[in-house]
Amino acid sequence: MIILYNIMDTTNTIVSELIAENERLKKENEELKEHLKKYTYSNSHKKYYETNKKQVMENGAKYLQKLKEENPEKLREYRRKAQEKWRNKQKGNTLFCNNTDNIV
């Protein structure tokens, strides 16, 4: 009987420790998400792209031209992945592409 109570006590303590750790990790995760929002979702980012839209588009076009000249295989790969994403979106499968490394 004593052994049975010891086993129940140890399992109860293990479960309570796991629950406490889970709560701590959830809290830490929320704190990190809030910290990340400061850098990724701020209005300054949106304002920058609204005011410098033309310059950003020109830089993107220059990068594509440079990529076209220096590494056309990489450009083909980008276009192939974009086409796969588009096809999957048309099919209604927006979770995964054919490649498992590309999550949409």
C-alpha positions in Angstrom: 0.0 0.0 0.0 2.8 2.4 0.9 4.5 1.8 -2.5 1.3 2.6 -4.3 0.9 5.9 -2.5 4.5 6.8 -3.2 4.0 6.1 -6.9 0.8 8.2 -6.9 2.6 11.0 -5.1 5.5 11.0 -7.5 3.2 11.1 -10.5 1.1 13.9 -9.0 4.3 15.9 -8.4 5.6 15.3 -11.9 2.2 16.3 -13.4 2.1 19.5 -11.3 5.7 20.3 -12.3 4.8 19.8 -16.0 1.7 22.0 -15.7 3.7 24.8 -14.0 6.5 24.6 -16.6 3.8 24.7 -19.4 2.3 27.8 -17.9 5.7 29.4 -17.5 6.6 28.7 -21.2 3.2 30.0 -22.4 3.8 33.3 -20.5 7.4 33.5 -21.9 6.1 32.9 -25.4 3.5 35.7 -25.1 6.2 38.1 -23.8 8.5 37.2 -26.7 5.6 37.7 -29.2 4.9 41.2 -27.7 8.6 42.0 -27.9 8.7 40.9 -31.5 5.7 43.0 -32.5 7.7 46.1 -31.6 10.1 45.3 -34.4 7.9 43.8 -37.0 4.4 45.3 -36.8 5.2 48.9 -36.0 3.7 51.8 -37.9 7.1 53.1 -38.7 7.7 50.2 -41.0 4.4 50.7 -42.8 5.0 54.5 -43.1 8.5 53.9 -44.5 7.2 51.7 -47.3 4.4 54.1 -48.1 6.7 57.0 -48.4 9.5 55.2 -50.2 7.4 52.9 -52.3 9.1 53.9 -55.6 12.6 53.5 -54.2 11.8 50.0 -52.8 10.3 48.9 -56.1 13.3 50.2 -58.0 15.7 48.3 -55.6 13.7 45.1 -56.1 13.8 45.5 -59.9 17.6 46.1 -59.7 18.0 43.0 -57.6 16.0 40.9 -60.0 18.1 42.2 -62.9 21.3 41.4 -61.1 20.0 37.9 -60.2 19.0 37.3 -63.8 22.5 38.1 -65.0 24.5 36.4 -62.2 22.4 33.4 -61.2 19.5 32.5 -63.5 19.1 29.1 -61.8 18.2 30.8 -58.5 15.7 33.0 -60.4 14.1 29.9 -62.0 13.8 28.4 -58.5 12.1 31.5 -57.1 9.6 31.5 -60.0 9.0 27.8 -59.7 8.2 28.1 -56.0 6.0 31.1 -56.6 4.1 29.1 -59.2 3.7 26.2 -56.8 2.3 28.5 -54.1 -0.1 30.0 -56.6 -1.3 26.6 -57.8 -1.9 25.4 -54.3 -3.7 28.6 -53.5 -6.0 28.1 -56.5 -6.7 24.6 -55.4 -7.6 25.8 -52.0 -4.7 24.1 -50.3 -3.1 27.1 -48.5 -1.4 25.1 -45.8 1.5 23.4 -47.6 3.1 23.4 -51.0 4.5 20.3 -52.7 7.8 21.0 -51.0 7.5 20.6 -47.3 10.1 23.3 -46.6 7.8 26.0 -48.0 4.9 26.7 -45.8 2.4 29.2 -47.2 
